[in-house]
Amino acid sequence: MPSGNRMRYELYYWPSIQGRGEFVRLALEEAGADYVDVARRPARSGMGVPALMRLMGDATLERPPFAPPFLKAGRQLIAQTANILLYLGPRLRLAPRDEAGRLWAHQLQLTVTDFMKEVHDTHHPIAADLYYDEQRREARRYARHFLAGRLPKYLDYFERVLARNGGRWMVGAALTYVDLSMFQVVAGLRYAFPRAMARLAPGIPLLMALHRRVASRPRTAAYLKSKRRLPFNKQGLFRRYPELDLK
């Protein structure tokens, strides 16, 4: 664990999916932080999903979270992925030291948040509370436009940001939580849209290299091989439906 980082964090997120919580998990794992993934622990120990639901339903909270993920850090309860990473970044040494750099990292993470909403809508373009099979036709139409326009637009933007920063890291001269998030973005897209990503990969060589660079870092590599890393599945943010992965 990095020197000076002695707090034990509690991460609250759904126990069976990577989802938006995975962006936070990657930062905690890469930093070697002391944390507990609360909902993945047994309910009999006072944790599990019941602990998550209790905290969400706690009427005494002055600043209640709307939905997971949220992070408990001492007396603070912080929600929203980008907001959690804004808080954790300096404390885990995964953010620039200067204010301008931290704001730039946060801006990029918010752009990732926008991107992930559009990724989610490829399989749930009408409503999140409807099954995929209830909106399959609309999903195909949405995915066709997403893969043709929005996906390359986002990837080209991140590629340009990386190139302008020298090609190694997204922000500054060292790894930040934004690089970890970009790893997750590429990994998830390659799972959900392997054909589309194979087609686009030659045009984003820096992002592909960043994905490999992050995956090879000792702590992240160990995490990816461990049982703590949940597999992609059809309940998460990135979902593989072959009929949506249009050529």
TIROTOR-9981 format. One line per 8 residues: number of its first residue (from 1); their letters; for each residue x, y, z of C-alpha. Coordinates in steps of 0.1 Angstrom, whole numbers, plus 5000, padded with zeros to 4 digits. Example, Ala and Ser with C-alpha at 12.3 -4.5 7.8 and 13.67 -1.06 7.14 Angstrom:
2
1 = AS = 5123:4955:5078; 5137:4989:5071
END
This chain:
247
1 = MPSGNRMR = 5000:5000:5000; 5014:5034:4991; 5029:5054:5020; 5004:5078:5035; 4974:5059:5023; 4962:5042:5055; 4924:5046:5052; 4903:5015:5046
9 = YELYYWPS = 4877:5023:5020; 4844:5006:5016; 4831:5003:4980; 4794:4997:4975; 4784:4982:4941; 4765:4953:4927; 4783:4920:4934; 4778:4902:4900
17 = IQGRGEFV = 4788:4928:4874; 4818:4950:4866; 4796:4980:4855; 4805:5015:4866; 4820:5002:4898; 4848:4986:4879; 4864:5020:4871; 4867:5025:4909
25 = RLALEEAG = 4879:4990:4916; 4907:4994:4891; 4920:5025:4908; 4919:5009:4942; 4936:4977:4930; 4964:4996:4911; 4971:5017:4941; 4972:4988:4964
33 = ADYVDVAR = 4946:5005:4986; 4930:4988:5016; 4894:4984:5006; 4865:4960:5010; 4840:4953:4982; 4811:4953:5006; 4783:4937:4985; 4806:4908:4975
41 = RPARSGMG = 4811:4898:5011; 4787:4874:5029; 4755:4889:5043; 4760:4869:5075; 4790:4891:5082; 4769:4922:5081; 4778:4930:5045; 4766:4917:5011
49 = VPALMRLM = 4737:4933:4992; 4717:4939:5023; 4744:4962:5036; 4743:4981:5003; 4705:4984:5004; 4705:4995:5040; 4729:5023:5033; 4709:5034:5002
57 = GDATLERP = 4677:5034:5023; 4691:5052:5053; 4668:5081:5059; 4692:5097:5083; 4719:5104:5057; 4724:5141:5050; 4738:5134:5015; 4722:5102:5003
65 = PFAPPFLK = 4735:5085:4971; 4711:5080:4942; 4726:5047:4932; 4758:5026:4934; 4787:5029:4931; 4794:5049:4962; 4824:5049:4984; 4826:5052:5022
73 = AGRQLIAQ = 4858:5069:5033; 4858:5076:5070; 4827:5097:5076; 4823:5107:5040; 4800:5089:5016; 4808:5098:4979; 4788:5087:4949; 4791:5088:4911
81 = TANILLYL = 4821:5072:4895; 4838:5103:4882; 4832:5120:4916; 4847:5091:4935; 4877:5091:4913; 4881:5128:4917; 4883:5122:4954; 4905:5091:4953
89 = GPRLRLAP = 4929:5103:4926; 4952:5125:4948; 4949:5102:4978; 4960:5071:4957; 4986:5091:4938; 4966:5085:4906; 4960:5122:4897; 4982:5152:4889
97 = RDEAGRLW = 4993:5174:4918; 4983:5207:4902; 4946:5218:4901; 4946:5223:4864; 4958:5188:4859; 4932:5174:4883; 4904:5192:4865; 4916:5180:4831
105 = AHQLQLTV = 4916:5144:4844; 4881:5149:4859; 4869:5164:4825; 4882:5133:4807; 4865:5110:4832; 4832:5129:4828; 4836:5123:4790; 4841:5086:4797
113 = TDFMKEVH = 4808:5088:4817; 4790:5103:4787; 4805:5076:4765; 4794:5048:4788; 4758:5060:4787; 4759:5056:4749; 4775:5022:4752; 4747:5011:4776
121 = DTHHPIAA = 4721:5024:4752; 4732:5000:4724; 4714:4972:4743; 4688:4993:4762; 4679:5022:4739; 4643:5026:4752; 4643:5018:4789; 4666:5002:4815
129 = DLYYDEQR = 4637:4984:4831; 4628:4965:4799; 4645:4933:4789; 4668:4934:4759; 4644:4911:4740; 4617:4937:4744; 4638:4964:4725; 4659:4942:4702
137 = REARRYAR = 4648:4960:4670; 4655:4994:4685; 4688:4982:4698; 4699:4971:4664; 4691:5005:4649; 4708:5023:4677; 4739:5001:4676; 4742:5006:4638
145 = HFLAGRLP = 4744:5044:4643; 4766:5041:4674; 4792:5019:4656; 4792:5040:4625; 4794:5074:4641; 4797:5078:4679; 4821:5050:4686; 4848:5062:4662
153 = KYLDYFER = 4842:5098:4673; 4849:5090:4710; 4878:5068:4702; 4894:5093:4679; 4890:5120:4705; 4908:5099:4732; 4935:5090:4707; 4941:5127:4700
161 = VLARNGGR = 4943:5135:4737; 4968:5107:4742; 4989:5118:4712; 4990:5154:4724; 5002:5143:4758; 5031:5124:4742; 5014:5091:4736; 5022:5073:4768
169 = WMVGAALT = 4996:5085:4794; 4964:5104:4791; 4972:5132:4816; 5007:5144:4827; 5038:5123:4829; 5026:5094:4850; 4997:5069:4852; 4964:5083:4864
177 = YVDLSMFQ = 4930:5069:4870; 4920:5081:4835; 4945:5056:4820; 4929:5028:4841; 4895:5039:4829; 4907:5039:4793; 4919:5004:4798; 4885:4994:4809
185 = VVAGLRYA = 4868:5011:4780; 4890:4993:4755; 4886:4960:4773; 4848:4963:4774; 4844:4974:4738; 4866:4945:4726; 4843:4922:4745; 4810:4938:4734
193 = FPRAMARL = 4820:4946:4698; 4849:4925:4687; 4843:4929:4650; 4839:4967:4652; 4869:4971:4674; 4891:4949:4651; 4881:4973:4623; 4888:5005:4643
201 = APGIPLLM = 4920:4993:4661; 4945:5003:4634; 4933:5039:4637; 4938:5041:4674; 4973:5025:4680; 4981:5047:4710; 4949:5036:4729; 4956:5000:4721
209 = ALHRRVAS = 4991:5003:4733; 4979:5020:4765; 4955:4991:4771; 4984:4967:4769; 5006:4989:4791; 4981:4992:4819; 4973:4954:4817; 5009:4946:4822
217 = RPRTAAYL = 5014:4967:4854; 5021:4943:4883; 4992:4951:4905; 4966:4955:4877; 4979:4923:4861; 4975:4904:4894; 4940:4918:4898; 4930:4908:4863
225 = KSKRRLPF = 4941:4872:4870; 4923:4871:4903; 4888:4861:4913; 4883:4897:4924; 4880:4906:4887; 4845:4897:4876; 4840:4885:4841; 4821:4905:4815
233 = NKQGLFRR = 4785:4892:4812; 4751:4900:4799; 4740:4919:4830; 4767:4945:4829; 4775:4977:4811; 4793:4960:4782; 4772:4932:4767; 4780:4910:4738
241 = YPELDLK = 4751:4905:4714; 4765:4893:4681; 4736:4909:4662; 4746:4943:4674; 4783:4940:4664; 4776:4950:4628; 4802:4950:4602
END
